[in-house]
Amino acid sequence: MLAANKAAKPTKKAITNCNMPRGKRKTDAEKEAERVAKEAAKLKKAKEREEAKQRKAAEKAAEKEKVPAALNNEKYANSAARAQIAQDIIDDYIPKTGPFDSKDIFDTLYANDERFKNFPYSKETYDRRINALRNGINNNLQEAYEDHDAVLEDLLKYPPQDKNIRGQLRWEGSAAERLLEQDIIDKLNQGVAPAAFQTTRNEYLLFDLDVFTKQIHQVTKALKPHSQKGNQHKRKKRHYGQKELSRKERVEDELYQTKNRSLKSKLVARRNK
């Protein structure tokens, strides 16, 4: 029974004009329209392929003409050029926020700088470099301001004590510390015993002689120039006495009275520093 039903099931046949009902057969016009549509689709695909080839060729040509980011295998990440751009952002030669013209900045500040000879100008490259440095510097400044506020808040809650755990006056931050540095810079302690030198100022007499003598040795040692010859251990220099002013502080009176001065006027001030 199942075999008979299976044999009786009609099979599918390919539909052609021959086995189509007479009313559904395609006319010559319909066949021509299908042929034209296929030809048009082929032409469209060929055109798209040709346009893609042209785009790739144009991109390769642009890549060849593109200004390299660095010459002579120089590395920008640790270069003096990058450090100078960062310093100029800190000193407000380059604005920390808002729009900027990298072409004007390069032509005015760096075009004749020997440190930038291996880093030719490209708008895309220098826009990216300046923006990256500005973002990093602004983030660091924000963190510094937050740390400063936190320190001030802690100092208000826990003010420093005048005496240490042994009941002695603290040397750090005292007037004697400041005066001793200046006196040693002026060489007033040379040829004078610590006990006699201590009597020259009332601020020194507030401390024990052994504490005062120890501080003389420490400040004298710190003020000595550190030799860089041979295999001697290189120590980090400490700032005692009058600290050298930064570039921003030196030109503050004439340069930073207003932030609306032109970049060229800032450059004149920097050259005349």
KOLFIRO-480050 format. One line per field, with one value per residue: residue number from 1; residue in three letters; x, y, z of N, C-alpha, C in turn. Coordinates in pm, whole numbers, plus 50000, padded with zeros to 5 digits. Layout:
REM residues N
num <- (NUM ...)
residu <- (ALA ...)
n.u <- (X ...)
n.v <- (Y ...)
n.w <- (Z ...)
ca.u <- (X ...)
ca.v <- (Y ...)
ca.w <- (Z ...)
c.u <- (X ...)
c.v <- (Y ...)
c.w <- (Z ...)
END
This chain:
REM residues 273
num <- (1 2 3 4 5 6 7 8 9 10 11 12 13 14 15 16 17 18 19 20 21 22 23 24 25 26 27 28 29 30 31 32 33 34 35 36 37 38 39 40 41 42 43 44 45 46 47 48 49 50 51 52 53 54 55 56 57 58 59 60 61 62 63 64 65 66 67 68 69 70 71 72 73 74 75 76 77 78 79 80 81 82 83 84 85 86 87 88 89 90 91 92 93 94 95 96 97 98 99 100 101 102 103 104 105 106 107 108 109 110 111 112 113 114 115 116 117 118 119 120 121 122 123 124 125 126 127 128 129 130 131 132 133 134 135 136 137 138 139 140 141 142 143 144 145 146 147 148 149 150 151 152 153 154 155 156 157 158 159 160 161 162 163 164 165 166 167 168 169 170 171 172 173 174 175 176 177 178 179 180 181 182 183 184 185 186 187 188 189 190 191 192 193 194 195 196 197 198 199 200 201 202 203 204 205 206 207 208 209 210 211 212 213 214 215 216 217 218 219 220 221 222 223 224 225 226 227 228 229 230 231 232 233 234 235 236 237 238 239 240 241 242 243 244 245 246 247 248 249 250 251 252 253 254 255 256 257 258 259 260 261 262 263 264 265 266 267 268 269 270 271 272 273)
residu <- (MET LEU ALA ALA ASN LYS ALA ALA LYS PRO THR LYS LYS ALA ILE THR ASN CYS ASN MET PRO ARG GLY LYS ARG LYS THR ASP ALA GLU LYS GLU ALA GLU ARG VAL ALA LYS GLU ALA ALA LYS LEU LYS LYS ALA LYS GLU ARG GLU GLU ALA LYS GLN ARG LYS ALA ALA GLU LYS ALA ALA GLU LYS GLU LYS VAL PRO ALA ALA LEU ASN ASN GLU LYS TYR ALA ASN SER ALA ALA ARG ALA GLN ILE ALA GLN ASP ILE ILE ASP ASP TYR ILE PRO LYS THR GLY PRO PHE ASP SER LYS ASP ILE PHE ASP THR LEU TYR ALA ASN ASP GLU ARG PHE LYS ASN PHE PRO TYR SER LYS GLU THR TYR ASP ARG ARG ILE ASN ALA LEU ARG ASN GLY ILE ASN ASN ASN LEU GLN GLU ALA TYR GLU ASP HIS ASP ALA VAL LEU GLU ASP LEU LEU LYS TYR PRO PRO GLN ASP LYS ASN ILE ARG GLY GLN LEU ARG TRP GLU GLY SER ALA ALA GLU ARG LEU LEU GLU GLN ASP ILE ILE ASP LYS LEU ASN GLN GLY VAL ALA PRO ALA ALA PHE GLN THR THR ARG ASN GLU TYR LEU LEU PHE ASP LEU ASP VAL PHE THR LYS GLN ILE HIS GLN VAL THR LYS ALA LEU LYS PRO HIS SER GLN LYS GLY ASN GLN HIS LYS ARG LYS LYS ARG HIS TYR GLY GLN LYS GLU LEU SER ARG LYS GLU ARG VAL GLU ASP GLU LEU TYR GLN THR LYS ASN ARG SER LEU LYS SER LYS LEU VAL ALA ARG ARG ASN LYS)
n.u <- (50083 50188 50394 50252 50128 50352 50452 50251 50288 50339 50621 50859 50907 51126 51050 50974 50941 50824 50673 50512 50194 49997 49912 50100 50353 50673 50712 50886 50965 50975 51180 51393 51401 51485 51740 51864 51857 52028 52269 52301 52339 52582 52751 52734 52857 53113 53186 53190 53402 53613 53612 53684 53945 54064 54039 54208 54451 54477 54498 54742 54913 54881 54986 55253 55323 55285 55397 55661 55646 55878 56231 56538 56530 56464 56331 56034 55910 56083 56222 56401 56252 55983 55983 56026 55792 55606 55697 55650 55373 55317 55423 55250 55297 55183 54839 54664 54406 54125 54100 54375 54643 54838 55020 55097 55211 55427 55577 55647 55773 55930 56036 56297 56442 56693 56644 56413 56457 56443 56180 55957 55703 55363 55024 54830 54994 55117 54896 54789 55001 55027 54772 54768 54972 54868 54636 54750 54908 54713 54562 54753 54799 54547 54535 54746 54646 54432 54570 54713 54505 54412 54630 54638 54395 54444 54648 54508 54346 54533 54765 55119 55348 55535 55746 55952 55931 56110 56092 56230 56286 56164 56374 56319 56166 56201 56306 56576 56675 56637 56799 57051 57116 57148 57358 57566 57590 57683 57928 57985 58046 58296 58609 58525 58439 58176 58046 58107 58001 57733 57654 57614 57358 57039 56840 56976 57056 56844 56858 57019 57375 57485 57284 57279 57539 57532 57346 57490 57693 57534 57406 57628 57747 57542 57542 57773 57926 57835 58042 58068 58247 58438 58355 58192 57924 57621 57450 57133 57076 57012 56802 56923 56950 56906 56670 56686 56503 56223 56158 55907 55862 56063 55989 55747 55647 55644 55531 55309 55105 54870 54665 54604 54796 54982 55127 55370 55466 55510 55719 55921 55969 56068 56305 56452 56505)
n.v <- (49879 50128 50147 50175 50424 50584 50555 50675 50945 51264 51380 51653 51884 52061 52396 52520 52703 52518 52334 52504 52643 52769 53033 53141 53149 53303 53599 53715 53975 53990 53810 53948 54170 54053 53969 54215 54326 54153 54204 54472 54446 54309 54502 54701 54577 54544 54811 54890 54733 54848 55108 55054 54959 55195 55358 55224 55254 55531 55567 55437 55604 55842 55761 55730 55995 56105 56286 56169 56064 56071 56109 55945 55728 55822 55837 55952 55937 55956 56185 56504 56694 56629 56669 56945 57046 56966 57119 57375 57373 57359 57604 57776 57866 57722 57679 57528 57440 57444 57556 57533 57628 57422 57453 57723 57723 57545 57674 57910 57841 57605 57562 57642 57507 57293 57052 56958 56877 56618 56563 56633 56874 56788 56824 56644 56477 56652 56774 56553 56489 56720 56734 56494 56539 56765 56658 56470 56639 56810 56624 56541 56782 56824 56609 56684 56921 56815 56649 56846 56989 56787 56749 56998 56985 56771 56885 57082 56927 56773 56940 57013 56929 57130 57014 56720 56360 56331 56557 56773 57077 57098 57077 57087 57306 57525 57861 57865 57664 57776 58009 57899 57767 57987 58122 57938 57928 58186 58147 58197 58029 57927 57840 57873 57746 57509 57560 57830 57943 57895 58081 58311 58369 58409 58227 57992 57915 57796 57527 57215 57174 56948 56877 57107 57105 56871 56946 57145 56995 56836 57022 57149 56936 56876 57101 57087 57059 56789 56546 56412 56240 55947 55638 55716 55729 55857 56116 56253 56591 56836 57112 57393 57706 57993 57921 57850 58044 57947 57939 58045 58197 58388 58547 58639 58894 59044 58879 58725 58894 58910 58668 58689 58763 58750 58459 58511 58735 58623 58452 58635 58739 58508 58465 58682 58639)
n.w <- (50000 50089 49907 49672 49709 49718 49461 49323 49377 49243 49050 49063 48802 48583 48516 48215 47907 47749 47903 48039 48113 47842 47872 48051 47948 47873 47693 47397 47444 47724 47772 47653 47818 48058 47985 47929 48188 48329 48195 48265 48542 48546 48430 48626 48847 48741 48713 48983 49076 48932 49033 49298 49258 49164 49392 49573 49440 49451 49728 49778 49633 49777 50018 49954 49904 50151 50436 50630 50975 51124 51068 50967 51141 51391 51723 51842 52092 52316 52265 52250 52125 52176 52452 52458 52339 52531 52750 52654 52646 52918 52996 52874 52614 52419 52403 52676 52660 52430 52081 51842 51622 51460 51252 51261 51515 51478 51273 51403 51647 51615 51360 51297 51481 51583 51706 51596 51339 51244 51262 51067 50964 50976 50947 51046 51205 51393 51511 51642 51816 51979 52094 52240 52428 52558 52678 52854 53021 53130 53273 53462 53596 53707 53886 54050 54164 54307 54489 54626 54749 54916 55086 55217 55350 55524 55677 55810 55972 56112 56235 56203 56464 56698 56825 56834 56895 57099 57241 57145 56960 56628 56349 56075 55857 56018 56113 56156 55988 55731 55752 55801 55563 55389 55516 55492 55217 55179 55291 55558 55763 55736 55865 56123 56437 56510 56758 56807 56578 56614 56797 56654 56572 56716 56652 56606 56858 56977 56941 57022 57044 56919 56738 56580 56474 56322 56126 55995 55870 55698 55525 55412 55275 55094 54935 54791 54467 54258 54135 53806 53697 53609 53774 53977 54211 54099 54232 54316 54267 54514 54595 54730 54895 54684 54451 54104 53880 53685 53327 53277 53508 53484 53267 53340 53411 53172 52985 53069 53144 53010 52850 52591 52414 52109 51949 51827 51961 52207 52142 52081 52334 52455 52315 52394 52653)
ca.u <- (50000 50279 50467 50160 50113 50479 50462 50151 50325 50396 50758 50876 50971 51176 50951 51024 50832 50758 50573 50430 50063 50010 49892 50209 50482 50736 50717 51019 50995 51014 51314 51488 51414 51569 51879 51914 51877 52150 52383 52317 52396 52723 52820 52740 52960 53243 53214 53225 53537 53706 53620 53761 54086 54109 54055 54329 54567 54487 54548 54885 54984 54880 55076 55389 55345 55263 55518 55687 55640 56015 56336 56663 56499 56452 56216 55971 55859 56180 56304 56403 56143 55860 55997 56010 55649 55540 55734 55580 55234 55317 55453 55143 55327 55078 54726 54633 54272 54072 54158 54511 54690 54967 55110 55151 55298 55551 55655 55695 55856 56013 56085 56442 56500 56769 56587 56296 56492 56402 56036 55897 55565 55245 54912 54772 55087 55138 54769 54778 55103 54995 54652 54804 55047 54778 54551 54831 54947 54594 54527 54852 54774 54426 54572 54830 54559 54357 54663 54742 54389 54405 54735 54593 54288 54507 54722 54412 54301 54647 54875 55249 55387 55658 55853 55952 55894 56207 56069 56318 56229 56185 56460 56256 56071 56230 56381 56718 56707 56649 56914 57175 57145 57198 57488 57668 57611 57767 58056 58008 58086 58432 58709 58460 58393 58030 57998 58114 57910 57596 57623 57596 57215 56955 56763 57058 57071 56727 56884 57139 57495 57505 57187 57323 57660 57488 57283 57596 57756 57440 57386 57755 57763 57442 57573 57892 57895 57851 58125 58012 58358 58467 58243 58134 57778 57555 57346 57038 57106 56906 56796 56944 56975 56812 56637 56684 56367 56186 56140 55779 55876 56152 55923 55608 55603 55620 55467 55186 55008 54746 54675 54559 54906 55004 55235 55496 55515 55564 55846 56019 56005 56150 56440 56520 56516)
ca.v <- (50000 50244 50153 50226 50570 50649 50556 50766 51084 51327 51432 51791 51900 52196 52477 52585 52750 52405 52273 52608 52667 52861 53172 53188 53146 53434 53652 53757 54104 53962 53750 54054 54253 53982 53973 54351 54345 54080 54278 54592 54406 54279 54629 54770 54511 54576 54950 54896 54679 54947 55219 55006 54960 55334 55407 55165 55318 55668 55557 55406 55725 55937 55709 55760 56138 56146 56325 56071 56120 56089 56079 55889 55632 55890 55799 56072 55917 56001 56288 56639 56769 56604 56736 57089 57073 56954 57235 57493 57364 57394 57747 57849 57907 57650 57678 57399 57402 57520 57532 57580 57614 57354 57508 57848 57688 57486 57775 58014 57791 57488 57546 57661 57438 57177 56931 56916 56853 56482 56550 56734 56911 56731 56870 56530 56428 56748 56788 56437 56498 56829 56696 56389 56601 56851 56574 56415 56745 56855 56520 56547 56903 56802 56521 56762 57010 56734 56610 56965 57015 56682 56777 57111 56937 56691 56975 57149 56830 56729 57037 56962 56965 57208 56933 56579 56268 56345 56685 56876 57157 57042 57156 57101 57416 57632 57976 57830 57588 57870 58098 57822 57746 58111 58153 57849 57976 58306 58102 58258 57927 57878 57878 57901 57624 57506 57623 57975 57981 57887 58202 58427 58396 58359 58112 57872 57881 57720 57386 57161 57189 56830 56888 57217 57060 56773 57018 57213 56896 56792 57128 57168 56823 56885 57213 57061 57011 56644 56512 56311 56171 55812 55551 55761 55718 55983 56149 56353 56722 56897 57258 57473 57845 58054 57831 57917 58065 57882 58032 58114 58299 58496 58637 58655 59034 59098 58785 58665 58991 58875 58544 58718 58806 58660 58363 58571 58822 58534 58401 58743 58743 58391 58483 58790 58609)
ca.w <- (50000 50095 49781 49568 49730 49682 49315 49268 49408 49123 49060 49019 48672 48556 48447 48094 47819 47683 47988 48101 48049 47730 47912 48138 47878 47857 47558 47355 47509 47862 47767 47622 47938 48154 47934 47951 48332 48365 48141 48346 48671 48523 48410 48755 48927 48682 48747 49125 49089 48878 49130 49413 49218 49159 49529 49629 49376 49505 49865 49772 49590 49889 50119 49911 49915 50289 50508 50738 51111 51172 50972 51019 51247 51520 51804 51898 52227 52417 52202 52307 52061 52253 52582 52439 52317 52661 52832 52600 52689 53060 53007 52805 52477 52348 52496 52737 52618 52319 51948 51817 51484 51470 51151 51314 51627 51426 51200 51494 51756 51593 51223 51295 51596 51539 51765 51520 51199 51208 51283 50977 50996 50912 51029 51117 51306 51502 51584 51731 51921 52073 52169 52334 52537 52634 52761 52963 53114 53202 53371 53570 53675 53786 53997 54142 54240 54404 54595 54705 54835 55018 55185 55298 55438 55631 55766 55896 56072 56192 56216 56249 56600 56707 56883 56793 57002 57208 57307 57089 56852 56494 56262 55945 55847 56113 56061 56161 55866 55619 55773 55792 55421 55333 55576 55434 55080 55192 55347 55689 55860 55707 55965 56251 56503 56519 56880 56790 56471 56665 56874 56567 56555 56826 56603 56619 56999 57019 56917 57085 56962 56833 56628 56493 56403 56221 56016 55919 55783 55595 55426 55341 55182 54988 54846 54711 54331 54244 54020 53715 53632 53653 53808 54102 54218 54063 54329 54272 54324 54593 54578 54849 54860 54591 54339 53974 53834 53559 53217 53293 53612 53439 53172 53383 53413 53039 52894 53117 53191 52944 52771 52455 52330 51996 51967 51784 52068 52308 52094 52097 52475 52488 52258 52464 52797)
c.u <- (50086 50355 50380 50141 50239 50495 50365 50186 50390 50536 50762 50949 51019 51075 51017 50905 50755 50647 50489 50292 50076 49997 50007 50345 50535 50738 50861 51059 51040 51153 51420 51510 51500 51715 51941 51943 52004 52275 52409 52379 52545 52805 52836 52849 53099 53283 53256 53366 53641 53722 53701 53910 54142 54129 54182 54454 54587 54541 54696 54966 54991 54975 55222 55421 55331 55395 55543 55685 55778 56113 56456 56642 56494 56324 56159 55939 55952 56270 56299 56293 56013 55866 55977 55864 55575 55570 55664 55432 55223 55336 55355 55187 55227 54960 54696 54495 54231 54143 54300 54546 54829 55067 55176 55246 55432 55637 55717 55796 55961 56075 56237 56512 56567 56710 56470 56328 56450 56254 55966 55750 55465 55127 54853 54862 55099 55009 54755 54878 55067 54872 54684 54878 54957 54689 54629 54868 54827 54551 54623 54830 54650 54456 54656 54745 54480 54446 54695 54628 54380 54510 54694 54484 54344 54583 54629 54363 54413 54765 55006 55284 55518 55775 55840 55921 55990 56191 56157 56245 56259 56272 56393 56151 56096 56304 56530 56760 56728 56773 57046 57212 57206 57336 57598 57694 57701 57902 58088 58056 58230 58530 58652 58412 58242 57976 58000 58016 57766 57557 57597 57449 57138 56875 56842 57064 56952 56749 57012 57257 57515 57408 57232 57445 57624 57426 57385 57660 57662 57423 57513 57777 57666 57474 57697 57853 57925 57929 58059 58122 58374 58343 58180 57982 57715 57439 57256 57066 56984 56914 56811 56975 56870 56791 56631 56540 56344 56168 56011 55790 55962 56080 55781 55560 55566 55537 55330 55089 54871 54768 54635 54673 54931 55122 55369 55553 55572 55702 55955 56064 56094 56291 56519 56539 56663)
c.v <- (50125 50259 50210 50375 50644 50657 50656 50913 51148 51381 51572 51795 52042 52272 52549 52633 52634 52346 52374 52609 52775 53005 53228 53185 53287 53475 53691 53889 54083 53900 53856 54145 54186 53986 54110 54376 54275 54152 54404 54559 54375 54407 54706 54711 54543 54720 54963 54842 54779 55064 55179 55004 55101 55392 55353 55229 55460 55665 55525 55528 55827 55892 55738 55908 56188 56177 56226 56139 56148 56048 56016 55798 55696 55847 55923 56058 55974 56113 56419 56726 56751 56673 56886 57127 57067 57074 57361 57492 57405 57544 57836 57912 57839 57640 57537 57348 57487 57490 57587 57554 57552 57407 57636 57819 57634 57591 57877 57961 57689 57478 57555 57594 57309 57047 56877 56882 56714 56457 56657 56757 56835 56766 56756 56485 56524 56778 56674 56447 56604 56793 56591 56448 56690 56768 56518 56520 56792 56752 56523 56669 56887 56713 56597 56856 56933 56689 56728 56997 56911 56706 56892 57069 56856 56780 57050 57055 56791 56823 56979 57013 57042 57126 56790 56492 56276 56478 56797 56953 57092 57136 57184 57213 57532 57746 57946 57752 57681 57959 58024 57799 57872 58146 58065 57886 58098 58276 58169 58158 57881 57932 57907 57768 57626 57575 57775 58023 57982 58014 58324 58462 58336 58236 57982 57823 57802 57569 57344 57169 57069 56832 56995 57174 56961 56842 57093 57115 56854 56898 57151 57059 56834 56996 57191 57014 56862 56613 56401 56229 56030 55732 55590 55753 55855 56007 56257 56485 56773 57048 57325 57615 57897 57963 57909 57926 57993 57987 58111 58225 58416 58595 58670 58799 59084 59007 58739 58766 58965 58748 58567 58764 58702 58569 58423 58662 58739 58483 58507 58750 58625 58407 58588 58763 58604)
c.w <- (50000 49965 49671 49581 49689 49532 49255 49290 49287 49149 49005 48887 48656 48474 48331 48014 47759 47769 48065 48035 47944 47773 47993 48070 47856 47712 47525 47422 47653 47867 47742 47744 48044 48113 47959 48098 48380 48318 48224 48482 48657 48506 48542 48844 48875 48716 48894 49148 49041 48973 49253 49382 49215 49300 49593 49571 49430 49648 49868 49731 49702 49999 50084 49929 50059 50358 50621 50874 51166 51065 51045 51141 51386 51591 51872 52046 52333 52365 52277 52247 52139 52388 52569 52416 52450 52750 52784 52634 52836 53078 52930 52673 52382 52444 52547 52695 52498 52188 51937 51671 51488 51368 51201 51430 51577 51359 51295 51595 51714 51453 51215 51412 51549 51592 51686 51375 51152 51231 51199 51007 50911 51003 51110 51231 51423 51578 51685 51846 52025 52156 52274 52455 52622 52727 52880 53067 53194 53307 53490 53658 53763 53906 54100 54227 54346 54519 54686 54800 54948 55127 55276 55396 55555 55729 55859 56007 56168 56171 56268 56388 56599 56756 56834 56913 57121 57282 57256 56980 56718 56411 56128 55950 55940 56045 56060 56037 55748 55633 55757 55646 55359 55388 55518 55289 55081 55256 55479 55793 55841 55812 56102 56309 56515 56644 56870 56684 56520 56739 56786 56545 56672 56782 56617 56764 57052 57008 56990 56989 56870 56715 56529 56411 56292 56101 55932 55821 55669 55487 55346 55238 55066 54889 54762 54572 54320 54119 53941 53648 53689 53679 53941 54096 54190 54160 54272 54342 54400 54579 54714 54805 54764 54471 54209 53924 53703 53451 53231 53397 53567 53348 53213 53372 53274 52951 52939 53179 53129 52863 52627 52365 52222 52024 51928 51891 52183 52268 52108 52242 52514 52433 52332 52611 52839)
END
